[in-house]
């Protein structure tokens, strides 16, 4: 049910707002998270966590019109956290494998289904994008996938618009070189 704020303005309830935001942004946010993480389940989990966070904080969000920007920032931050966690896991597995085979190390091999999905979803461009430094990958994904402005990207990443331009320029130059080398 809609509520009135202190200024008398009618604002939707958290449930109504999240329902509308979910319908409008779920697919795009999952794609953004996937492009950053390249993992279907992790991408959906990051986006779901972002929606839960917005729902919990709905009454404390001053500008409800900026909720979609808040969601994007939460997804980017969640993806960063997921990548850090993945790095920790990979370093652990590497150490375990170097120390000799253990029960854990033997069970980390991906299944045939995982290999098939990975090879199907990996194209030359996605592969090249995935090899870019994290910030360049984030900027290019938000710019060319979500079609965000430099100001919106700067806000979502917590950097200046000039940094967005620099990361985009460097990332595009690297992608161009890699694509030319691949052909």
Long-range contacts (C-beta under 8 A, 24 or more apart in sequence): 11-64, 12-64, 13-58, 14-55, 14-58, 14-59, 15-55, 17-58, 17-64, 17-67, 18-51, 18-54, 18-55, 18-58, 21-51, 21-54, 21-67, 21-68, 21-71, 22-51, 24-68, 25-68, 25-71, 26-51, 28-146, 29-71, 29-72, 29-75, 31-145, 32-72, 32-75, 32-76, 32-79, 32-141, 32-142, 32-145, 32-146, 33-75, 33-78, 33-79, 35-126, 35-129, 35-137, 35-141, 35-145, 36-76, 36-79, 36-80, 36-83, 36-137, 36-138, 36-141, 37-79, 37-82, 37-83, 38-121, 38-122, 38-126, 38-130, 39-82, 40-117, 42-82, 43-79, 46-75, 46-78, 46-79, 46-82, 47-75, 47-78, 49-74, 49-78, 50-74, 50-75, 50-78, 69-152, 69-155, 69-156, 72-142, 72-146, 72-148, 72-152, 72-156, 73-155, 73-156, 73-157, 73-158, 76-138, 76-142, 76-156, 76-157, 80-134, 83-134, 124-179, 124-182, 125-175, 125-179, 128-174, 128-175, 128-178, 128-179, 128-182, 129-175, 131-178, 132-171, 132-174, 132-175, 133-171, 135-159, 135-167, 136-167, 136-168, 136-170, 136-171, 136-174, 137-171, 138-167, 139-164, 139-167, 139-168, 139-171, 140-167, 140-168, 140-171, 140-172, 140-175, 143-168
